[in-house]
């Protein structure tokens, strides 16, 4: 297919885009997301990418994985590493790392393509990227510059390059081929709608395979000159084919893997292969190693598929609560009796038996060794040996128990409309007969006698006598209240669906401090002191405040999972939640960026210096300004000064602010640069005969509207306010120097001086005495033409100084003829009169 055009994008000295986040996911690992691509550089080192911005790496052949943070929230479609340090990922953008993934830089952005599906590199310099909108990109310098080839095809979702010139690509349901590095493409096979190409693989220059939806399986043995369809393929989508010689390999169909012989003509299902859900992406074979990723799963083999290993990601049940005992000891509990603990600060985790399959909803350590857990259907248990052994106890109810709190020997448990208390460390429990009908979700002991509990439908109860009596407190909201915390006997906060409440009087009165949408609802809240707090909840949303909750700044979690609980110990914090997610940080006080101001669109005059400023809060902030999604070299301060901009510096600008806790993007700023008014050429000197019509013209550029004022000998000419200036019937009085003053809102410019010379010569009228007169002049509503004698026929026109004919008509046998002027604007006009084949011009003023 003929290319349409080529553009070159040059990015000068790209700066760091993102830094490593302070939050690290420790479970499940690998994360439970759908994986979209996998790439290995040897049998040990590899990377896999997936939905929700997930990028993970392994150093032991896919047995264990760690997460790499790009601070991208969108899906990552492709990954390719040239070596252990230099790598690329693509999705909404194309990013590059040169330090193994610790820092990333954007090398192709939104203005190049709205989505990038595939990335492929031959070496450190030569690579290719495929986008939608028919865009294909090639770089020969490691992504510093890119050639952009526009085609008539919709998108490039698969790329395989045999060398820097010979490239095969999938365009949904078509197989494409280029022999000149992607500049031109030809359609080789049209597979038909609903048969998307899923993978292209060449073993060498001759032997290649193409796979796709609905049992699509093709093979070539002559370098793509001809392709043969392989029949008798099991029903399902064929995700990939990988051959380690021209006859033998593996084919991945549906959720299964098949041993292939005879180049794919013979397929035998491998029964020992762990089935994968969803699309399978497969590494290129390295020695005997191969790795396959799919939806929430990773399989690998070191012996060409004889044996397979599954990357175990840890528990996937919901974690409902977490408790940090000390720097090393962390305890988490969850659904189906799940207990998961760490004794090395969260580096490694082990399961602990709980003796129940009930959902465990809360955990608390009363001492360093004495721990309590509570859960559904009245389940409660305690351990005096850090959870090694458990003893269940009867609280006196079969209702769900949601939360537990201790202060020394005194403790409370709340649940479905119930509250129990103990004065002896949990040996016995007493029903406090709290007058609650709603589900109570959390309880906090403020002192040996004071407690506060919260629940559904805006329920808040408070006691001053350790549950002997309860007082219901007005919440100011009907939203479910999920968590309560106090930093002392006065200052406390409540987290609820769509709301955060605060108190400064020990919970006697509460104020709505912050309201959010349902998707931003907070479930857990923790404060270190009266100023510094955290809240987290639905869709991985987390917020940090350094001013007691007046301002909440969104923080970055990598997965969009609900966070159910948070525990803080010094600078260390852990969050747990949906599908077994556990996040940890050792820098809990680190505040992610938050941009406080909106920057308005700006229109500047050419050469007019302007300053943009982004007002952000956060710790150790870094800045990068962008134009049309590309970083501007050296602009890494909160203030961006555009000095003497030219007309081509207009565009869409924004600033990104980032640190280890997250990043923030300013609003897009539309900058337009208005060109100055400037006379490029003209007017020219004119030599004319007496009675001629002359026109002074000029070439003017600039932002509209442009104003004009013609001058004769430095004096403004009344009504001469147009681009050109016309003089009808010039005479000796018109001889002089003419120029034009042009202006717009940006500036004033003056043309060169043009000299008008008038010489005696053949005029348009023979007599100096006109055979008529006009009256009045200046005129208001009309002028009259008085002829010296009755004319057989005459013709007249009224012309403005731009040369535009305003009125024209024929005059027959009239001595006096009246012309109405009501339709004309005030100004100077010329009456052109043809009498007895002679032409006369007379100026008059319409007032």
LINQUI-V964195 format. One record per pair of residues at least 24 apart in sequence whose C-alpha atoms are under 10 Angstrom apart, sorted by the first residue. I is the first residue (numbers start at 0). GAP is how many residues later the second one is. Records with the same first field share a line. If there is no record, write none. Layout:
I=GAP  GAP
This chain:
0=150  151  152  175  176  177  182  183  184  185  186
1=148  149  150  181  182  183  184
2=146  147  148  149  179  180  181  182
3=145  146  147  148  179  180
4=142  143  144  145  146  178
5=131  140  141  142  143  144  177
6=130  139  140  141  142  143
7=129  130  131  137  138  139  140  141
8=98  99  103  130  134  135  136  137  138  139  621
9=97  133  134  135  136  137  620
10=95  96  97  132  133  134  135  619  620  621  622
11=132  133  618  619  620  621  622
12=131  618  619  620  621
13=90  91  92  93  130  610  616  617  618  619  620
14=88  89  90  91  608  609  616  617  618  619  620  621
15=80  81  87  88  89  90  606  607  608  615  620  642
16=53  54  78  79  80  86  87  88  89  605  606  607  614  639  640  641  642  646
17=51  52  53  54  83  84  85  86  87  88  604  638  639  640  641  642  644  645
18=50  51  52  82  83  84  85  86  603  639  640  641  642  643  644
19=48  49  50  51  81  82  83  84  639  640  641  642
20=47  48  49  50  81  534  535  536  537  564  571  637  638  639  640  641  642
21=47  533  534  535  561  562  563  564  565  566  568  569  570  637  638  639  640
22=46  532  533  534  535  550  551  552  559  560  561  562  563  564  565  637  638  639
23=42  43  44  45  533  534  550  558  559  560  561  562
24=41  42  43  44  532  533  534  549  550  551  556  557  558  559  560
25=39  40  41  287  288  320  321  322  323  548  554  555  556  557  558
26=39  286  287  288  289  319  321  322  549  552  553  554  555  556  557
27=37  284  285  286  287  288  289  551  552  553  554  555
28=27  35  36  37  38  282  283  284  285  286  551  552  553
29=24  25  26  27  28  32  33  34  35  36  37  266  267  268  281  282  283  284
30=24  25  34  35  36  265  266  281  282  283  285  528  548  549  550
31=263  264  265  281  282  284  527  547  548  549
32=261  262  263  264  526
33=41  243  244  245  246  259  260  261  262  263
34=40  41  42  43  243  244  245  246  257  258  259  260  261  262  263
35=39  40  41  42  43  81  242  243  244  245  246  257  258  259
36=39  40  41  42  43  52  81  242  243  244  245  246  255  256  257
37=39  40  41  42  43  242  243  244  245  246  253  254  255  256  260
38=39  40  41  42  43  242  243  244  245  251  252  253
39=39  40  41  42  43  44  242  243  244  245  246  249  250  251
40=39  40  41  42  43  242  243  245
41=41  42  243  244  245  247
42=242  243  244  245  246  247  248  258  259
43=242  245
44=36  38  39
45=33  34  35  37  38  237  245
46=32  33  34  37  40  236
47=28  29  30  31  32  41  233  235  243  244  245  250
48=26  27  28  29  30  31  40  41  244
49=24  25  26  27  28  29  41  243  244  245  246
50=24  25  26  40  244  508
51=24  506  507  508
52=24  38  505  506  507
53=504  505
54=24  34  46  503
55=45
56=43  44
58=25
60=228  229  230  239  240  241  250
61=228  229  230  236  237  238  239  247  248  249  250
62=235  236  237  246  247  248  249  250
63=246  247  248  249
64=246  247  248
66=34  491
67=32  33  34  35  490
68=32  33  34  35  488  489  591
69=25  27  31  32  33  34  35  488  592
70=33  485  486  487  587  589  590  591  592
71=484  486  590  591
72=483  484  485  486  487
75=40  41  42
76=38  39  40  41  42  80
77=38  39  40  41  42  51  79  80
78=38  39  40  41
79=38  39  40  41  47
80=38  39  40  42  43
81=38  39  40  41  42  43
82=40  41
85=38  56
86=34  37  55
87=31  32  33  39  54  55
88=27  28  29  30  31  40
89=25  26  27  28  29  39  40  41
90=24  25  26  27  28  40
91=24  25  39
92=24  38  536
93=24  25  35  49
94=48
95=46  47
104=526
105=37  523  524  525
106=35  36  37  38  39  522  523  524
107=29  35  36  37  38  521  522
108=519  520  521  522
109=518  519  520
110=516  517  518  519
111=24  25  36  516  517  518
112=42
114=40
115=39  40  41
116=38  39  40  41  42
117=38  39  40  41  42  51
118=37  38  39  40  41
119=38  39  40  41
120=38  39  40  42  43
121=38  39  40  41  42
122=41
125=37  38
126=34  37  54
127=31  32  33  36  39  53  54
128=27  28  29  30
129=25  26  27  28  29  39  40  41
130=24  25  26  27
131=24  25  39
133=37
135=33  46  47
136=44  45  46
137=26  43  44  45
138=42
139=24
146=35  36
147=34  35
148=33  34  35  36
149=32  33  34
150=31  32  33  34
151=33
152=32  34
155=41
156=39  40  41  42
157=39  40  41  42  43
158=40  41  42
159=39  40  41  42
160=39  40  41
161=39  40  41  42  43  61
162=42
165=39
167=32  33  34  42  56
168=28  30  31  41
169=26  27  28  29  30  40  41  42
170=25  26  27
171=24  25  26  40  41
172=24  25  39  40
174=25  35
176=47
187=36  37  38  39
188=37  38
190=25
194=42
195=41
196=40  41  42  43
197=39  40  41  42  43  81  82  83
198=39  40  41  42  43  81  82  83
199=39  40  41  42
200=39  40  41  42  83
201=39  40  41  44  82
202=39  40  41  42  43  81  82
203=41  42
205=40
206=36  38  39  40  56
207=33  34  35  38  55
208=31  32  33  34  54  55
209=28  29  30  31
210=26  27  28  29  30  40  41  42
211=24  25  26  27  28  41
212=24  25  26  40  41
213=24  39  40
214=24  38  39
215=37
216=24  34  47  48
217=46
218=44  45  46
219=43
220=25  42
228=36
229=33  34  35  36
230=33  34  35
231=33  34  35
232=31  32  33  34
233=24  33  34  35
236=41  42  43
237=41  42
238=39  40  41  42  43
239=39  40  41  42  43  52
240=40  41  43
241=40  41  42  43  48
242=41  42
243=40  41  42  43  44  60
248=36  55  56
249=54  55
250=31
251=24  27  28  29  30  40
252=26  27
253=24  25  26
254=24  25  39
255=24
256=35  48
257=47
258=45  46  47
269=35  36  37
271=33  34  35  36
272=26  27  28  32  33  34  35  36  37
273=24  25  26  33  34  35  36
274=24
312=267
313=26  35  36  37  266  267
314=24  25  36  264  265  266
315=261  262  263  264  265
316=42  260  261  262  263  264
317=41  42  43  244  245  246  258  259  260  261  262  263  264
318=40  41  42  43  244  245  246  256  257  258  259  260  261  262  263
319=39  40  41  42  43  55  82  243  244  245  246  255  256  257  258  260
320=39  40  41  42  43  52  82  203  242  243  244  245  246  253  254  255  256
321=39  40  41  42  242  243  244  245  246  251  252  253  254  255  260
322=39  40  41  42  242  243  244  245  246  250  251  252  253
323=40  41  242  243  244  245  246  248  249  250
324=39  40  41  42  43  44  46  61  242  243  244
325=42  242  243  244  246
326=242  243  244  245  246
328=39  57
329=237  243  244
330=32  33  34  40  55  56  236  243
331=28  29  30  31  32  233  242  243  244  245  248  250
332=26  27  28  29  30  40  41  42  243  244  247
333=24  25  26  27  28  29  41  242  243  244  245  246
334=24  25  26  40  41  244  245
335=24  39  40
336=24  38  39
337=242
338=24  34  48
339=240
340=45  46
344=227  229  239  241
345=228  236  237  238  239
346=237
351=35  36  37
352=34  35  36  37
353=27  28  29  33  34  35  36  37  38
354=26  34  35  36  37
355=24  25  34  36
357=42
358=41  42  43
359=40  41  42  43
360=39  40  41  42  43  80  203
361=39  40  41  42  43  51  80  203
362=39  40  41  42
363=39  40  41  42
364=40  41
365=39  40  41  42  43  44  45  59  60
366=39  40  41  42
369=55
371=32  33  34  53  54
372=28  29  30  31
373=26  27  28  29  30  39  40  41
374=24  25  26  27  28  29  40
375=24  25  26  39  40
376=24  38  39
377=24  37  38
379=24  33
380=45
381=44  45
392=33  34  35  36
393=33  34  35
394=25  26  31  32  33  34  35  36
395=24  32  33  34  35
396=34
399=39  40
400=38  39  40  41
401=37  38  39  40  41  80
402=37  38  39  40  41  50  80
403=37  38  39  40  41
404=37  38  39  40  46
405=37  38  39  40  41  42
406=37  38  39  40  41  42
407=40
408=39
409=35  37  38  39  56
410=32  33  34  37  40  55
411=30  31  32  33  39  41  54  55
412=27  28  29  30  31  40
413=25  26  27  28  29  39  40  41
414=24  25  26  27  28  40
415=24  25  39  40
416=24  38  39
418=24  34  48
419=47
420=45  46  47
421=44
422=25  43
429=37
430=36  37
431=34  35  36  37  38
432=34  35  36  37
433=27  28  29  33  34  35  36  37  38
434=26  34  35  36  37
435=24  25  34  36
437=42
438=41  42  43
439=40  41  42  43
440=39  40  41  42  43
441=39  40  41  42  43  52  82
442=39  40  41  42
443=39  40  41  42  48
444=40  41  44
445=39  40  41  42  43  44  45  46  60  61
446=41  42
449=39  56  57
450=38  55  56
451=32  33  34  40  54  55  56
452=28  29  30  31  32  41  54
453=26  27  28  29  30  40  41  42
454=24  25  26  27  28  29  41
455=24  25  26  40  41
456=24  39  40
457=24  38  39
459=24  34  47  48  50
460=46  47
461=44  45  46
462=44  45
470=37
471=36
472=34  35  36  37
473=34  35  36  37
474=26  27  32  33  34  35  36  37
475=25  33  34  35  36
476=24  34  35
479=43
480=41  42  43
481=40  41  42  43  82
482=39  40  41  42  43  52  81  82
483=39  40  41  42
484=39  40  41  42  43
485=39  40  41  42  43  44
486=39  40  41  42  43  44
487=41  42
489=40
490=36  38  39  40  57
491=34  35  37  38  56
492=32  33  34  37  40  42  55  56
493=28  29  30  31  32  41
494=26  27  28  29  30  31  40  41  42
495=25  26  27  28  29  39  41
496=24  25  26  40  41
497=24  25  39  40
498=24
499=25  35  49
500=48
501=46  47  48
503=26
512=35  36  37  38
513=35  36  37  38
518=43
520=41
521=40  41  42  43
522=39  40  41  42  43
523=39  40  41  42  43  51
524=39  40  41  42
525=39  40  41  42
526=40  41
527=40  41  42  43  60  61
531=56  57
532=35  55  56
533=32  33  34  54  55
534=28  30  31
535=26  27  28  29  30  39  40
536=24  25  26  27  28  29  38  40
537=24  25  26  39  40
538=24  39
539=24  35  37  38  41
541=33
542=48  49
543=44  45  46  47  48
544=44  46
545=43  44  45  72
550=43
551=42
552=38  39  40  41  42  64  65
553=37  38  39  40  107  108  109  110
554=35  36  37  38  39  106  107  108  109
555=36  37  104  105  106  107  108
556=26  104  105
557=25  104
558=24
584=76
586=73  74
587=73
588=30  72
589=28  29  30  69  70  71  72
590=26  27  28  29  30  68  69  70  71
591=24  25  26  27  28  29  65  66  67  68  69  70  71  72
592=24  25  26  27  28  29  63  64  65  66  67  68  69  70  71  72
593=24  27  63  64  68  69  70  71  72
594=60  61  62  68  69  70  71  72
595=70
596=69  70
597=68  69  70  71
598=55  67  68  69  70  71
599=67  68  69  70  71
600=51  52  66  67  68  69  70  71
601=48  67  68  69  70  71
602=47  67  68  69  70  71
603=40  41  42  43  46  67  68  69  70  71  142
604=39  40  41  42  67  68  69  70  71  98  139  140  141  142
605=37  38  39  40  41  42  43  44  66  67  68  69  70  71  96  97  140  141
606=35  36  37  38  39  40  66  67  68  69  139
607=34  35  36  37  38  65  66  138
608=32  33  34  35  36
609=30  31  32  33  34  35
610=28  29  30  31  32
611=26  27  28  29  30  41  42  43  57
612=24  25  26  27  28  42
613=24  25  26  40  41  42  43  51  52  53
614=24  42  51
615=41  42  48  50
616=40
617=39  40  41  43  44  45
618=39  40  41  42
619=38  39  40  41
620=36  37  38  39  40  41  42
621=34  35  36  37  38  41
622=32  33  34  35  36  40  41  42
623=30  31  32  33  34  41
624=28  29  30  31  32  40  41
625=26  27  28  29  30  42
626=24  25  26  27  28  41  42  43  44
627=24  25  26  40  42
628=24  25  26  39
629=24
630=24  25
644=27  28  29  30
645=27  28  29  30
646=25  26  27  28  29
647=24  25  26  27
648=24
649=24
672=30
673=28  29  30  70  71  72
674=26  27  28  29  69  70  71  72
675=25  26  27  28  30  67  68  69  70  71  72  73
676=24  25  26  27  28  29  30  64  65  66  67  68  69  70  71  72  73
677=24  25  28  63  64  65  66  69  70  71  72  73
678=61  62  63  64  69  70  71  72  73
679=71  72
680=70  71
681=57  58  69  70  71  72
682=41  42  55  56  57  68  69  70  71  72
683=54  55  68  69  70  71  72
684=52  53  67  68  69  70  71  72
685=68  69  70  71  72
686=48  68  69  70  71  72
687=41  42  43  47  68  69  70  71  72  73
688=40  41  42  43  68  69  70  71  72  73  74  75
689=39  40  41  42  44  67  68  69  70  71  72  73  74  75
690=36  37  38  39  40  41  67  68  69  70  71  72  73  74  75  148  149  150
691=35  36  37  38  39  66  69  70  71  72  149
692=33  34  35  36  37  38  71  148
693=31  32  33  34  35  36  62
694=29  30  31  32  33  106  107  108
695=27  28  29  30  31  42  43  44  58  60
696=26  27  28  29  43
697=25  26  27  41  42  53  54
698=24  25  52
699=42  49  51
700=41
701=40  41  42  43  44  45
702=40  41  42  43
703=39  40  41
704=38  39  40
705=36  37  38  39  40  42
706=33  34  35  36  37  38  41
707=32  33  34  35  36  40  41  42
708=30  31  32  33  34  41
709=28  29  30  31  32  40  41
710=25  26  27  28  29  30  42
711=24  25  26  27  28  41  42  43  44
712=24  25  26  40  42
713=24  25  26  39
714=24
715=24  25
716=111
717=109  110  127
718=81  82  107  108  109  110  126
719=80  81  82  107  108
720=80  81
721=79  80
722=78  79
723=77  78  79
724=75  76  77  78
725=74  75  76  77  104
726=74  75  76  103  114  116
727=71  73  75  101  102  103  104  112  113  114  115
728=34  35  36  101  103  110  111  112  113  114
729=26  27  28  29  33  111
730=26  27  28  29  32
731=24  25  26  27  28
732=25
733=24
734=24
762=75  76  77
763=73  74  75  76  77
764=70  72  73  74  75  76
765=72  73
769=70  71  72
770=64  69
771=43  44  61  63  68
772=43  69
773=42  43  44  57  68  69  70
774=43  69
775=68  69  70
776=66  67  68  69  70
777=49  50  65  66  67  68  69
778=42  47  65  66  67  68
779=40  41  42  44  46  65  66  67
780=38  39  40  41  42  43  65  66
781=36  37  38  39  40  64
782=34  35  36  37  38  61  63
783=32  33  34  35  36
784=29  30  31  32  33  34  48
785=28  29  30  31  32
786=26  27  28  29  30  48
787=27  28
788=24  25  26  27
789=24  25  26
790=24  44  45
791=43  44
792=41  42  43  44
793=39  40  41  42  43  44
794=37  38  39  40  41  42  44
795=35  36  37  38  39  43  44  45
796=33  34  35  36  37  44
797=26  31  32  33  34  35  43  44  45  46
798=29  30  31  32  33  42  44
799=24  25  27  28  29  30  31  43
800=26  27  28  29
801=27
802=26  27
803=25
804=24  25  26  27
806=24
807=24  25
809=24
810=24
820=25  26
821=24
